[in-house]
Amino acid sequence: MAIDRVSWDYYRTFLAVLQTGSLSAAARSLGLTQPTTGRHIEALEDAFGAALFLRGPQGLLPTDKALSMRGHAETMAAMSSSLSRIASGDMTDVRGTVRISAAEVIAVETMPKILAELLEKHPGLEIELSASDAVEDLLQQEADIAIRMVRPVQAALVSRRVGVVALGFHAHRSYLDRHGTPQSTAELSAHRLIGFDKQLAYIRDLLKARPDIANIHFNVRADSNLVQLAAIRAGLGIGVCQTSIAARDPDLVEILHGALGIGLETFVVMHESLKTTPRYRATYNALVDGLAATVAR
């Protein structure tokens, strides 16, 4: 089979095998039979004249050829998903699918209320919510609209700054009842602290302004901000979370009010080519209004 005649279905199967590590798991995820999945991979290997996977103790291992193809296959998958969303929509009415990308904490703690109001107003909408701290690429159409904690710089993107998400040290009352309340940042070292295992880029940027806390030792560590928030709520110790989220729970107490002095600039972003389509525009506006109401200007 010539490379230019390879079906997209084969690349979709290839990507599923890469992600799952086996023909059977890929078949289940795609709703195919295992023999069909195997034939798709064989057809790709025939077209490219090279093996794509080797069998190992842990399953199918991708070859260098397969790894070099991965990014292109992921781009094709994103484009296919975007085309499906476009085809699902109505160009004159607020109807169809919109994919939104947001950080875990925003997606879990803030987005549901905003989306509930949006869908009550526009019941023809269908929402795909990608909850991840990874930045999905709007230019590659991995998402239609994104909530970003960094200012977008690409000229092809439309963005609206909705404010600054204030951060602060917080603890559950049960922890403070047992261990007391620190009265200075120096006293934090005597407490059980909850924080990150790995410093993401935005965390490093934030901590440049606070070298006095940049080297704090965390007794409970997690890469997920959502896990850190759950740990604070469970009374494991003192951690950093959004003050607007903590304010909803009377048992979460801000420690050393204002001492952290840092926040996350927040933007709602979409590709400029989507701004005249009713469903994207309505969703974008709802996110701007909803988020602006929850963060400080």
C-alpha positions in Angstrom: 0.0 0.0 0.0 1.3 3.4 -0.9 1.8 5.8 2.0 -0.4 8.5 0.4 -3.3 5.9 0.3 -3.1 4.9 3.9 -6.5 5.4 5.7 -6.8 7.7 8.7 -8.4 4.7 10.5 -5.0 3.0 10.4 -3.2 6.0 12.0 -6.0 6.1 14.7 -5.3 2.4 15.4 -1.5 3.1 15.5 -2.0 5.9 18.0 -4.3 3.7 20.2 -1.6 0.9 20.3 1.0 3.5 21.2 -1.1 4.8 24.1 -2.3 1.4 25.4 0.7 -0.8 24.6 -1.2 -3.8 23.2 -3.4 -4.8 20.3 -6.2 -6.0 22.6 -6.4 -2.8 24.6 -6.3 -0.7 21.5 -9.1 -2.8 20.0 -11.3 -2.3 23.0 -10.7 1.5 23.1 -11.7 1.7 19.4 -14.5 -0.8 19.3 -12.6 -3.0 16.9 -11.6 -6.7 17.0 -8.0 -7.6 17.8 -7.4 -9.1 14.3 -8.6 -5.9 12.7 -6.3 -3.9 14.9 -3.4 -6.2 13.9 -4.2 -5.8 10.2 -4.2 -2.0 10.5 -0.7 -2.1 12.1 0.6 -4.6 9.5 -0.7 -2.3 6.7 1.1 0.7 8.1 4.3 -1.3 8.5 4.0 -2.5 4.9 3.4 1.1 3.7 6.4 2.5 5.6 8.6 -0.5 5.0 9.6 -0.7 8.7 8.5 -2.4 11.9 6.5 -0.1 14.2 6.3 -2.3 17.3 8.4 -5.0 18.9 7.0 -7.5 21.4 8.4 -7.2 24.9 7.6 -8.5 28.4 5.5 -5.4 29.1 3.6 -5.5 25.8 4.3 -3.9 22.4 7.2 -1.5 22.4 7.4 1.3 19.8 10.3 1.4 17.5 12.2 4.6 16.7 10.1 4.8 13.5 6.9 4.7 15.5 8.1 7.3 18.0 9.0 9.6 15.2 5.5 9.3 13.8 3.7 9.9 17.1 3.5 13.7 17.0 2.1 13.7 13.4 -0.5 11.0 14.4 -1.5 13.1 17.4 -1.9 16.2 15.2 -4.1 14.1 12.8 -6.2 12.9 15.8 -6.7 16.5 17.0 -7.7 17.7 13.5 -10.1 14.8 13.1 -11.7 15.6 16.5 -11.9 19.3 15.6 -13.6 18.5 12.2 -16.1 16.3 14.1 -16.9 19.2 16.4 -17.3 21.6 13.5 -19.5 19.2 11.7 -21.7 18.7 14.8 -22.5 22.4 15.1 -24.9 24.9 13.6 -23.4 28.0 12.1 -26.4 30.1 12.9 -27.5 28.8 16.3 -25.8 28.0 19.6 -25.7 24.3 19.0 -23.0 21.6 18.7 -19.8 20.5 20.5 -17.3 22.8 22.2 -14.1 21.4 23.8 -12.7 23.3 26.7 -9.3 22.9 28.3 -8.7 23.9 31.9 -6.4 23.1 34.8 -7.6 20.4 37.1 -8.6 22.6 40.0 -10.4 25.1 37.7 -12.2 22.2 35.9 -13.4 20.6 39.1 -14.0 23.5 41.5 -15.1 26.4 39.2 -16.2 25.2 35.8 -19.3 23.0 36.7 -21.4 26.0 38.0 -20.5 28.1 35.0 -21.2 25.3 32.5 -24.5 24.5 34.3 -25.7 28.0 33.7 -24.4 28.0 30.1 -26.3 24.7 29.2 -29.5 25.9 30.8 -29.4 28.9 28.5 -28.2 26.9 25.5 -29.4 23.3 25.8 -28.2 22.5 22.2 -24.6 22.7 23.3 -22.4 19.7 24.1 -19.3 20.3 26.2 -16.1 18.3 26.2 -14.1 19.4 29.3 -10.4 18.4 29.3 -9.1 18.7 32.9 -5.4 18.8 32.8 -2.5 21.0 34.0 -0.9 20.4 30.6 -1.3 23.2 28.1 -3.3 21.9 25.1 -2.4 23.5 21.8 -5.2 25.7 20.4 -3.3 26.3 17.2 -3.3 22.5 16.6 -7.0 22.5 17.6 -6.5 20.1 20.6 -9.2 22.3 22.2 -11.5 25.0 21.1 -11.3 27.2 24.2 -8.8 27.2 27.0 -8.4 28.6 30.5 -4.8 29.7 30.8 -2.7 30.8 33.7 -0.1 32.4 31.4 -0.6 35.2 28.9 -0.9 33.8 25.4 1.5 35.3 22.8 0.4 33.7 19.5 -1.1 36.3 17.2 -3.8 33.8 15.9 -5.4 33.6 19.4 -8.1 35.8 20.9 -7.8 36.2 24.7 -9.5 38.0 27.5 -7.8 38.6 30.8 -10.4 37.9 33.5 -8.3 38.7 36.6 -5.8 37.3 39.0 -6.5 34.1 41.0 -5.2 34.9 44.5 -3.3 32.2 46.3 -2.7 31.8 50.0 -1.6 29.4 52.8 -4.6 27.5 54.1 -5.3 24.7 56.6 -8.3 22.9 57.9 -9.5 23.9 61.4 -8.9 20.4 62.6 -5.2 20.6 61.8 -4.9 24.0 63.5 -6.7 22.8 66.6 -4.1 20.0 66.9 -1.0 21.9 65.9 -1.7 25.6 66.5 -1.5 28.5 64.0 1.8 29.8 62.7 2.2 33.6 63.1 5.0 34.1 60.6 6.5 32.4 57.5 9.5 31.4 59.7 7.1 29.3 61.9 5.8 27.4 58.8 8.9 25.1 59.1 7.6 23.8 62.4 4.4 22.5 60.6 3.5 19.8 58.3 3.4 21.4 54.8 1.7 20.3 51.6 3.2 21.1 48.3 4.4 20.1 44.9 6.7 17.2 44.0 8.0 18.8 40.8 8.1 22.5 40.1 6.2 23.3 36.9 7.3 26.3 34.9 4.6 28.6 36.2 5.4 27.6 39.8 9.1 28.5 39.3 8.1 31.9 37.8 5.8 32.6 40.8 8.4 31.7 43.4 11.1 34.0 41.8 9.3 36.8 43.7 9.4 34.9 47.0 12.9 33.4 47.5 12.1 33.1 51.2 9.5 30.3 50.5 11.0 28.8 47.4 13.0 26.3 49.3 10.3 25.2 51.8 10.4 21.5 52.7 7.1 19.8 52.0 6.2 16.8 54.1 3.3 15.9 51.8 4.1 16.2 48.1 1.9 15.7 45.0 2.2 16.9 41.4 -1.6 17.4 41.2 -2.9 20.7 42.5 -6.2 18.8 43.0 -4.6 16.2 45.2 -2.9 19.0 47.3 -6.3 20.7 47.8 -7.8 17.4 48.9 -4.9 16.9 51.4 -5.6 20.4 52.8 -9.3 19.7 53.2 -8.5 16.4 55.0 -6.4 18.2 57.6 -3.0 16.7 56.6 -1.3 20.1 57.0 -0.8 23.6 55.6 -0.8 24.1 51.8 -1.4 26.7 49.1 -4.7 26.9 47.4 -6.9 29.5 45.7 -8.5 31.9 48.2 -11.8 32.0 46.3 -12.1 28.2 46.6 -11.2 28.1 50.3 -13.6 30.9 51.0 -16.5 28.6 50.2 -15.6 26.2 53.1 -15.9 27.7 56.6 -13.5 25.0 57.9 -10.6 26.1 55.6 -8.7 28.9 57.3 -6.2 31.2 55.5 -2.9 31.3 57.4 -0.8 34.5 57.4 -3.4 36.4 55.3 -1.7 38.1 52.4 1.8 36.8 53.3 2.1 34.7 50.1 1.5 37.8 47.9 1.3 35.9 44.6 -1.5 35.0 42.2 -2.2 33.5 38.8 -3.1 35.8 35.9 -6.1 34.1 34.2 -7.1 34.3 30.6 -9.8 32.8 28.4 -8.4 31.9 25.0 -9.6 30.7 21.7 -8.5 30.7 18.0 -9.5 33.8 16.2 -11.1 31.7 13.4 -13.8 30.5 15.9 -14.9 33.9 17.2 -17.8 34.4 14.7 -19.3 30.9 15.3 -22.3 31.2 17.7 -21.5 28.2 19.9 -17.9 29.2 20.4 -18.7 32.8 21.0 -21.5 32.1 23.5 -19.2 29.6 25.4 -16.3 32.0 25.4 -18.4 34.9 26.7 -19.9 32.7 29.4 -16.5 31.6 30.6 -15.2 35.2 30.7 -18.2 36.3 32.7 -18.2 33.3 35.0 -14.5 33.4 35.8 -14.4 37.1 36.2 -17.0 36.8 38.9 -14.8 34.4 40.9 -11.4 36.1 40.7 -10.0 39.4 41.8 -9.4 42.1 39.2 
